[in-house]
Amino acid sequence: MAKLIVWNLVTLDGFFEGPTKWDLGFHGEVWGEELAALSKEFGEKAGLLVFGRVTYEGMKAYWTTADEEEGEVKTFMNALPKLVASRSLTRSDWNNTEVTADIAGEIGRRRAALAKDIYVFGSAELTDSLLREGLVDEIMLCLAPIVLGEGTPFFKPGSPARKLALTQARPLANGAVILNYAVPR
C-alpha cells in the first residue's frame, strides 16, 4: 500500500511562497546539488504526483516548457501519472494527468492500488484538506534559513492542532534542513 507524502519548501517563518502567487525566490537560496539529487530520488520513488488546481497550473506551465538542463527531473515530472484536485477543472491536457473533484476517494483508491508512494508537491490548501481527512502519512519539509516576513503560510490558520513525530532531520550544506515527520492517525 502506498504512503501519501507531502513535500514542500518553507521559510523559518512558515511561508511556502512570498506575498504574491508563485513568489518562490527563496527556493534559489537553498537549491543545490543535495536538493537536485532529492528531486531525482522523488522521480524514482513516486507512483503518483498530486496537486491542487493552483499548483497544477503552475507546475504544468513550468515543466512543459522547462529547458533541457532540467533533464531527468523534467522527464519524470512530465511522464509520471498526475492527479489534480479541482472542483472547477474537469480535464487536463498535461501528459498522464487526471482531474478529480473527489480527491479523498481517489487517494484511497490509488493508495490501495499503487506499490510506489504518492507525493503531494506544494498545494497548501490541498494539504490542509488531506490532513483533515486523515490521509497524510508523512510530511517532508525543506526548512530554508530565511525569514520572509510575509507570504502564504503552508499550514493554514484554524487547522486542528496535531502532534507530528520527527523521523529524520538532515541538514544541508547551505544551512537548510530537511525534516521528515510521520503523521499519526
TAKA-V741950 format. One record per residue. N is the residue number from 1. RES is the residue in three letters. SS is DSSP state (helix for helix, strand for strand, loop for the rest). PSI is psi in radians with two decimals (NA if undefined). D_FIRST is the distance of its C-alpha to the first C-alpha in whole Angstrom. Layout:
BEGIN
N,RES,SS,PSI,D_FIRST  N,RES,SS,PSI,D_FIRST
END
This chain:
BEGIN
1,MET,loop,2.33,0  2,ALA,loop,2.57,4  3,LYS,loop,2.67,7  4,LEU,strand,2.03,10  5,ILE,strand,2.22,13  6,VAL,strand,2.31,16  7,TRP,strand,2.34,19  8,ASN,strand,2.80,23  9,LEU,strand,2.33,26  10,VAL,strand,2.69,28  11,THR,strand,2.95,32  12,LEU,loop,-0.52,33  13,ASP,loop,0.27,34  14,GLY,loop,0.20,31  15,PHE,strand,2.47,31  16,PHE,strand,-0.13,29  17,GLU,strand,2.80,32  18,GLY,loop,-2.82,36  19,PRO,loop,-0.30,38  20,THR,loop,2.71,37  21,LYS,loop,2.38,34  22,TRP,loop,0.38,33  23,ASP,loop,1.55,35  24,LEU,loop,0.45,33  25,GLY,loop,-0.57,36  26,PHE,loop,-0.34,35  27,HIS,helix,-0.67,32  28,GLY,helix,-0.42,35  29,GLU,helix,-0.40,36  30,VAL,helix,-0.17,33  31,TRP,loop,2.45,31  32,GLY,loop,-2.90,32  33,GLU,helix,-0.68,31  34,GLU,helix,-0.76,28  35,LEU,helix,-0.54,26  36,ALA,helix,-0.76,27  37,ALA,helix,-0.70,25  38,LEU,helix,-0.70,22  39,SER,helix,-0.74,22  40,LYS,helix,-0.64,22  41,GLU,helix,-0.69,19  42,PHE,helix,-0.71,17  43,GLY,helix,-0.56,18  44,GLU,helix,-0.58,17  45,LYS,helix,-0.36,13  46,ALA,strand,2.38,13  47,GLY,strand,-0.33,11  48,LEU,strand,2.42,13  49,LEU,strand,2.43,16  50,VAL,strand,2.38,16  51,PHE,strand,2.63,20  52,GLY,strand,2.94,22  53,ARG,helix,-0.82,26  54,VAL,helix,-0.80,28  55,THR,helix,-0.72,26  56,TYR,helix,-0.82,25  57,GLU,helix,-0.73,28  58,GLY,helix,-0.74,29  59,MET,helix,-0.79,26  60,LYS,helix,-0.83,28  61,ALA,helix,-0.71,31  62,TYR,helix,-0.96,31  63,TRP,helix,-0.40,28  64,THR,loop,-0.22,30  65,THR,loop,0.07,33  66,ALA,loop,2.60,32  67,ASP,loop,2.74,35  68,GLU,helix,-0.33,34  69,GLU,helix,-0.30,34  70,GLU,helix,-0.32,31  71,GLY,helix,-1.98,30  72,GLU,helix,-0.69,26  73,VAL,helix,-0.75,25  74,LYS,helix,-0.76,27  75,THR,helix,-0.87,25  76,PHE,helix,-0.61,22  77,MET,helix,-0.62,22  78,ASN,helix,-0.46,24  79,ALA,helix,-0.61,22  80,LEU,loop,2.61,18  81,PRO,loop,2.45,17  82,LYS,strand,2.55,18  83,LEU,strand,2.28,18  84,VAL,strand,2.23,20  85,ALA,strand,2.03,21  86,SER,loop,2.47,24  87,ARG,loop,-0.18,27  88,SER,loop,-0.53,30  89,LEU,loop,2.62,28  90,THR,loop,-0.28,27  91,ARG,loop,2.95,27  92,SER,loop,2.58,27  93,ASP,loop,0.19,28  94,TRP,loop,2.35,26  95,ASN,loop,2.31,25  96,ASN,loop,0.66,21  97,THR,strand,2.31,21  98,GLU,strand,2.70,21  99,VAL,strand,2.45,22  100,THR,strand,2.52,21  101,ALA,loop,-0.24,23  102,ASP,loop,1.23,20  103,ILE,helix,-0.69,17  104,ALA,helix,-0.81,16  105,GLY,helix,-0.74,15  106,GLU,helix,-0.70,14  107,ILE,helix,-0.76,11  108,GLY,helix,-0.77,10  109,ARG,helix,-0.79,10  110,ARG,helix,-0.69,9  111,ARG,helix,-0.74,6  112,ALA,helix,-0.52,5  113,ALA,helix,-0.42,7  114,LEU,loop,2.51,6  115,ALA,loop,-0.56,6  116,LYS,loop,2.78,8  117,ASP,strand,2.81,8  118,ILE,strand,2.25,10  119,TYR,strand,2.32,14  120,VAL,strand,2.09,16  121,PHE,strand,2.33,20  122,GLY,loop,-2.35,23  123,SER,loop,1.04,23  124,ALA,helix,-0.75,24  125,GLU,helix,-0.79,25  126,LEU,helix,-0.78,21  127,THR,helix,-0.75,20  128,ASP,helix,-0.79,22  129,SER,helix,-0.64,21  130,LEU,helix,-0.63,17  131,LEU,helix,-0.76,18  132,ARG,helix,-0.58,20  133,GLU,loop,-0.14,18  134,GLY,loop,0.50,16  135,LEU,loop,-0.20,13  136,VAL,loop,2.26,13  137,ASP,loop,-0.59,12  138,GLU,strand,2.49,14  139,ILE,strand,2.22,17  140,MET,strand,2.02,19  141,LEU,strand,2.47,23  142,CYS,strand,1.93,25  143,LEU,strand,1.93,28  144,ALA,strand,2.35,31  145,PRO,loop,1.07,35  146,ILE,loop,2.44,36  147,VAL,loop,2.05,38  148,LEU,loop,-0.59,38  149,GLY,loop,-0.48,40  150,GLU,loop,2.74,39  151,GLY,loop,-2.84,36  152,THR,strand,2.09,33  153,PRO,strand,2.49,31  154,PHE,loop,-0.81,27  155,PHE,loop,2.26,26  156,LYS,loop,2.38,28  157,PRO,loop,2.47,31  158,GLY,loop,-0.08,31  159,SER,loop,2.60,27  160,PRO,loop,2.54,27  161,ALA,loop,2.49,27  162,ARG,loop,2.42,24  163,LYS,loop,2.26,24  164,LEU,strand,2.74,21  165,ALA,strand,1.99,21  166,LEU,strand,2.18,22  167,THR,strand,-0.39,20  168,GLN,strand,2.51,22  169,ALA,strand,2.13,25  170,ARG,strand,1.86,26  171,PRO,strand,2.52,30  172,LEU,loop,2.81,30  173,ALA,loop,-0.46,34  174,ASN,loop,0.11,35  175,GLY,loop,-0.19,34  176,ALA,loop,2.84,31  177,VAL,strand,2.27,28  178,ILE,strand,2.16,25  179,LEU,strand,2.24,23  180,ASN,strand,2.26,19  181,TYR,strand,2.31,19  182,ALA,strand,2.48,16  183,VAL,strand,1.85,16  184,PRO,loop,2.53,17  185,ARG,loop,NA,16
END
